[in-house]
Amino acid sequence: MRDFPPTVTAWTPGSSHVPDTRGPGRFLWWLMRQQGDLMVAACLCSLLWMLPTAMTPWVFGRAIDEGIVAGDTGRTLMWCLVLLLITLVGASSGVFYHTVVVRSWLVASYGQTGLVTNKTTRLGHVLTRRAPTGEVLSVNGSDGEQFGHFVEIVSRLVGNVIAYVVVAVIVLQISVPLGLVVLLVAPLLVVVSSVLLRPLSAAQTRERSRDSELTSMATDIVAGLRILRGIGGERIFGDNYAGQSQRVRRAGVQAGGWAAFVESVGVLLSGLFLVTLMVLGVRAVGRGELQIGQLVTFLGYALFLVQPIRVVFEAAQQITRSFVSARKTIGVLGTPDPWPVRERQAVDHRAELVDEVSGLTVRPGLLTMVVSAVPDDWAALADRLGRYLPGEDSMPADEDDEVTGRAAKRAHREKLRARAELARRDAERAERPWGVRLGGVDLAALPIEQVRETVLVSDTGAHVFAGTLQDAVDPHGRLTLPQAEAALYAAAAEDVFDLMPGGWQGVLDERGRGLSGGQRQRLVLTRALAADAPVLVLVEPTSAVDAHTEARIAERLPEHRRGRTTVVMTASPLLLHHADEVALLEGGRVVAVGSHHELVATHDGYRRTVLRGDAAEPEAVLDAHEPWEVPDEPAQHHAIPEHLPDHVSDHHPEEVTQS
């Protein structure tokens, strides 16, 4: 019997562990097939739990007619023993049912987490182009719980339906007219409930969409809280969050109101059904068509049948919620992988790296730095070098409107079409030549895994995750202690080690909240250097550190990366002094190449970009910008005060892009 969800290691089409995302119904059916053994066991236990309860009124009626009324003590004792036996069976099967159904719930719930995690790891930056962050988090969390409830209610529904059929057969044997009433009422209730479930589904879908938007908003606010405080936008975003939370509350109240209405209708119809059966049964006794024991049996079943009918209503509501969750889930899990399947090739990592769009040629084994007055230009260059899809066209967040019915369905179809169109464009981009060649081999000819192994891009959007310092620097557990220490030294992050109680085993808070912005950035740089990638691309690696620390990094980085290709996007003179070669971008194209000193002396645009407008007297400028002298002893590092300028204190590098 399965105790844990299956591990998804590859999103290979046709694999039994890959979810069926062709529709909500197909996904839910796939979900049940993934734990078929548990589902069968849960259904059997549910049946064994319900059948004794279903048989109790019949046994009790037989005891009355054959034992008490007939005065047969032996028959009375026999039926009492039968009643005791089925009671024990029902009690023990209830314990087993609870155990199995909890297992099934956990497999479905945590299996959803595994699926989303695997899909996120596989797609990386592609996933955030297709779905808002809040939607991914909601699919990973609340929708997983919905699927846990789904598998539980399905197994319970099976037991109740079979018990209902058994009761119907018994009642038909007692009285055909009354048995027909039992058989016809259930379908009637299902038809009535299906009409009521449509507005309930619309209300729950609206609540679910607004909740995803709220989660996305909360994630953005938390990530940029310090910046918001610095520009005085904390109150504005707080008010927006409060307004959105009220919209979620109103949508929740509407959904809850419909759920309560559907539930009340279920209770009302069940009560009317009970009263009807009792009236018909009493009349049958009056006409002599029923014995006393049969009357007791019939009344017992009239009470018992309320439970299966209520379970049918509960199942209808839960299945509706599960379809809503499945519709959102397949939007995330059904996101196609744009990268084509390629065979691994032998690539000379020490060859030239050429970008056709910008004209940049990175010579092997050198420390090349790229300067641009427009940061978006070097960000786009870094994306091309790492083979990342452009981020200018991504899926917008769900529009929160009040439309329902056909308008809501039309909006959903439009969203699906937009998502499919974006997926088509991404696949088309990934198929054609990329325009970046390493050793004469276009990156599009390599499998994406080989590209990620070869070219590592570390930008300012990197995360520091909760865990030990060792996990933050060496997440794959591949480094020796000297290698980790060398990376830490090259990034001038020794003070981070000193700050941690327990050294390498010291625990970091989520997003490195206990560290300053500069310390987080140097920890991210340490992780990038520790990966020891053949080609390393660093985007503004020192934008949040002070000048003295930046000077130490500038001196140590070339030595640490000696003999390996390194590209740094920066406009810092302290770093540029140590570059083997500098390329200047203007309008996204390389317009000048040389050393820092040569470009300062010969190119006005370079001086304006790097030296903040000192375009005259290049000799004087060079003398004023000689490399810093770094003392032998490390300087004490202080947290960056909140009141410093934005370009110093408001950078939050948080993740090395590597997959």
HELIX and SHEET records of a PDB file:
HELIX    1   1 PRO A   24  GLN A   34  1                                  11    
HELIX    2   2 GLY A   36  ARG A   62  1                                  27    
HELIX    3   3 ALA A   63  ILE A   68  3                                   6    
HELIX    4   4 THR A   73  LEU A  123  1                                  51    
HELIX    5   5 HIS A  125  ARG A  130  1                                   6    
HELIX    6   6 THR A  133  ASN A  140  1                                   8    
HELIX    7   7 SER A  142  ILE A  174  1                                  33    
HELIX    8   8 VAL A  176  ALA A  223  1                                  48    
HELIX    9   9 LEU A  225  GLY A  230  1                                   6    
HELIX   10  10 GLU A  234  GLY A  286  1                                  53    
HELIX   11  11 ILE A  292  PHE A  304  1                                  13    
HELIX   12  12 VAL A  306  LEU A  333  1                                  28    
HELIX   13  13 PRO A  375  LEU A  385  1                                  11    
HELIX   14  14 GLY A  405  GLU A  431  1                                  27    
HELIX   15  15 LEU A  443  ALA A  445  5                                   3    
HELIX   16  16 ILE A  448  THR A  454  1                                   7    
HELIX   17  17 LEU A  469  VAL A  473  1                                   5    
HELIX   18  18 LEU A  481  ALA A  490  1                                  10    
HELIX   19  19 GLU A  494  LEU A  499  1                                   6    
HELIX   20  20 GLY A  503  GLN A  505  5                                   3    
HELIX   21  21 GLU A  510  GLY A  512  5                                   3    
HELIX   22  22 GLY A  517  ALA A  530  1                                  14    
HELIX   23  23 ALA A  547  HIS A  560  1                                  14    
HELIX   24  24 PRO A  573  LEU A  576  1                                   4    
HELIX   25  25 HIS A  596  THR A  602  1                                   7    
HELIX   26  26 ASP A  604  VAL A  610  1                                   7    
HELIX   27  27 PRO A  618  ALA A  624  1                                   7    
HELIX   28  28 ASP A  646  SER A  649  1                                   4    
SHEET    1   A 4 LEU A 360  VAL A 362  0                                        
SHEET    2   A 4 LEU A 353  ASP A 355 -1                                        
SHEET    3   A 4 VAL A 436  LEU A 438 -1                                        
SHEET    4   A 4 VAL A 441  ASP A 442 -1                                        
SHEET    1   B 7 ARG A 589  GLY A 594  0                                        
SHEET    2   B 7 GLU A 581  GLU A 586 -1                                        
SHEET    3   B 7 LEU A 367  SER A 372  1                                        
SHEET    4   B 7 THR A 565  MET A 569  1                                        
SHEET    5   B 7 VAL A 535  VAL A 539  1                                        
SHEET    6   B 7 VAL A 455  SER A 458  1                                        
SHEET    7   B 7 VAL A 656  THR A 657 -1                                        
SHEET    1   C 2 GLY A 467  THR A 468  0                                        
SHEET    2   C 2 VAL A 507  LEU A 508 -1                                        
END                                                                             
